[in-house]
Amino acid sequence: MRITLRQLEVFTEVLKSGSTTQASQLLALSQSAVSASLTDLEGQLGVQLFDRVGKRLVTNEHGRLLYPKALALLEQGLEVEQLFKKEMGAVRLAASTTIGNYMLPEILAGYRHDHPDIPLELFISNTEEVIKGVMEFRADVGLIEGVCHSPELISKPWLKDGLVVFASPQNPLANKKVSLKDLQDAPWILRERGSGTRDVLDQLLFAHLPGFHILMELGNSEAIKHAVRFGMGISCLSRRVIEEQLENGSLVELEIEELQLERTLYLIYHRQKHLSNAITNLLAYCN
């Protein structure tokens, strides 16, 4: 058997794009070269990796079985290439929005002070995208706000994080003890679906508020804070996100009867990912 890393790279790109045409553009190869590489790989394995449906390539059970193994081998090949380069030990970290914007800066400042020469890449997106990045080996490790159910990833509890329901000081709910009925009737401004904060709220809070009213969904915590500050509705975010506004009085925490909102933040990485010394050193600063 003479399977090459190039064949595996072609296979993964075809799987992700769904066509040899798009894969050829991404890999800077001719379409015929991509098709030939894929045919050779299937011939060596003795199976078809895709079902041919018209002009489309649809991943079958063999392709789905090979995909994570191929990604792991390509990742190891990249590590071999970098062994004797200056960028040796580079760390690619992915974090969900709240963690990346409000928690990691202080952590990374300490790490950078002690390790000024190790390249560090930080990718910030919602929890769903961070999980996808770690699964595809585009990130070495991820820090997320929601639960990860992928069997391909190892998920470890990292930190506890308190959530706060808040409003503008002029909101009628700011001057009273708030009931669940009050929350059900109030207009909500929330993070988009796919964010860790939204997933946790759907489970811990909104499951008990049938028919609650969503006024807006925004993909940015800063936008949510401003919308609430100008009286458009109420919201719920990490205490770390609105700590400054609570202190200066531009936002107020709502006093809610018998309600405590707390979530667990998680560290994730692929089961087949080798945790280098550089990654291990960075994770030590996160503890």
Phi, psi and omega in degrees: 000133184231052178290135181250159176296328179296319177298318179293324177295317178298314180303313183293323179290321177296319180297317183290323184268335179084005179203152177287334180295308180294321179298321180296324178292319180292326184265358182058044176237163173286156180297324179294324179293321178296315180297319180294319179297317180293319178296318178299317180297314179297323179295319179292324180278339180076019179218160169271136181264344180224149168268131180272110180245097187064235177266000183265151173251118182250123183299131176256189185296328179291318179296318179295327178289322182284329191307306182295326178294319179296317179299318181296318179294320178295323177297316179294323176297321178296322179295322178296317179299327185271356186305320187246022176256165180296332182278015178307134177085010180300141182245131176248111185248135175243141182216145174289166196303309182299315181295313184295323184271331189240346183244320185287328182309315180293319180296314183290332177297317178294319179296316181295326179297319182274337182228069187290341187261354182270119180298141182223127177246133179238123178248123182245127176202190178282170186303319181301316181288326177295315178301316179298319180297320179290321179297326182266010178063021173279346175226142179287313178220159178228151174239121189230160182263342181251179178275140178254124183256003183290126179290345180280347184246147171267130182238125182235135175303137183245295181220159170267145183220126179274140178253146185234129170274129188219164181209176172284156179299336182275352180294136181304332181286347183287343186247025183207165170285128189262133177261169176297328177295321176299318180293325180294325183274343186283151173282130184253143173242115193233161169293161181287159174296140186106342175277149180297320180300315181295317180299317180294317179296321178300323182279314189273330188241304190287344173296339180260004182236070181300134178077017179297157191254116175266116178278315181211152170241126183234147182266017185215127181295325179297319178297321179296316180301316181294319180298318178292319181300328180269015170082020183278343180167195178243166179207182178215122179221173175300142177302327179298329183287323186249013183304314182295318181291326176294323180291321182270357174085004179284341172227154180230144176281133179278138180270105188251130182292128172054045178221120173233126182247118178217141179231165176255132173267146188236149170258130181231149171203160184289144180300332181261011180275129173277122179273103182290172177298323180296318178294315180300320178297318179296317181297332177297329178284341181277346183278000000 
